[in-house]
Amino acid sequence: MSAVTLLIQSRAKPGHDGEVRELMAAKFVRIRAEEPACDVLVGHQQADEPTRFMIYEEWSDRDELAQFTTTREHMQEYFAQLDPHVEEFDRSFWTRFI
């Protein structure tokens, strides 16, 4: 078991930032309730460019994060719902060194 931080940056299509924000907010509620290995989950919307979003997650178990992103049916549904509203989506995984 090793901890991992996930940073997601995305850009909504013009005029779709409200839909992206609503989809993310609803998904955060479920993740916080059902994923005990997710210690931190914070969503941000860029103040001067509202189509840009950033999600910061800390997971206590890298394997749980992998299962969460690949095997949870509700996450596959979420990505399918999100896809028509975003034009960029980038994930990067980080490990703490200090």
C-alpha positions in Angstrom: 0.0 0.0 0.0 1.4 3.4 -1.0 -0.1 6.8 -1.1 -0.6 8.7 -4.3 -1.8 12.2 -5.3 -3.9 12.6 -8.4 -4.0 16.0 -10.2 -6.6 16.4 -13.0 -6.8 19.4 -15.2 -9.6 19.9 -17.7 -11.1 22.5 -20.0 -14.8 22.6 -20.6 -16.1 23.4 -24.1 -17.2 27.0 -24.4 -20.6 27.4 -22.6 -20.3 24.0 -20.9 -18.6 25.1 -17.6 -21.9 24.9 -15.7 -22.5 21.3 -16.8 -19.0 20.3 -15.9 -19.2 21.9 -12.5 -22.5 20.2 -11.7 -21.3 16.7 -12.9 -18.1 17.0 -10.8 -19.9 18.3 -7.7 -22.4 15.4 -7.8 -19.6 12.9 -8.3 -17.6 14.3 -5.4 -20.5 13.6 -3.1 -20.5 9.9 -4.0 -16.7 9.6 -3.9 -16.5 11.1 -0.4 -19.2 8.8 0.8 -18.0 5.6 -0.8 -14.3 5.7 -1.1 -12.5 5.5 2.3 -9.0 5.5 0.6 -9.7 8.9 -0.8 -8.4 11.2 1.9 -8.7 14.5 0.1 -10.9 15.5 -2.8 -11.0 19.2 -3.8 -12.3 20.7 -7.0 -11.3 24.1 -8.3 -12.5 26.4 -11.1 -10.1 28.9 -12.5 -11.3 32.4 -11.4 -10.3 34.3 -14.5 -11.0 31.5 -17.0 -14.2 29.6 -15.9 -13.8 26.8 -18.5 -10.7 25.5 -16.7 -11.0 23.0 -13.8 -8.5 21.4 -11.5 -9.2 18.4 -9.2 -6.8 17.5 -6.4 -7.0 14.1 -4.8 -5.0 12.3 -2.2 -5.4 8.5 -1.9 -3.9 6.5 0.9 -3.7 3.4 -1.3 -2.5 3.4 -4.9 -4.2 0.1 -5.6 -7.6 1.4 -4.4 -7.2 4.4 -6.7 -6.4 2.1 -9.6 -9.5 0.0 -8.9 -11.6 3.1 -8.5 -10.6 4.6 -11.9 -10.8 1.3 -13.8 -13.5 -1.0 -12.3 -16.2 1.2 -10.7 -19.1 1.3 -13.2 -20.3 4.6 -11.9 -17.0 6.2 -12.9 -17.3 4.9 -16.4 -20.8 6.4 -16.6 -19.4 9.7 -15.2 -16.7 9.9 -17.8 -19.3 9.2 -20.5 -21.5 12.0 -19.2 -18.5 14.4 -18.9 -17.0 13.6 -22.3 -19.4 15.8 -24.4 -18.7 18.8 -22.2 -14.8 18.8 -22.1 -12.2 19.5 -24.8 -9.1 18.8 -22.7 -8.6 16.3 -19.8 -5.2 15.5 -18.3 -4.4 13.3 -15.3 -1.0 13.1 -13.6 0.0 10.9 -10.6 2.3 12.2 -7.9 4.0 10.7 -4.9 5.1 12.7 -1.8 8.8 12.9 -1.2 8.8 15.2 1.9 
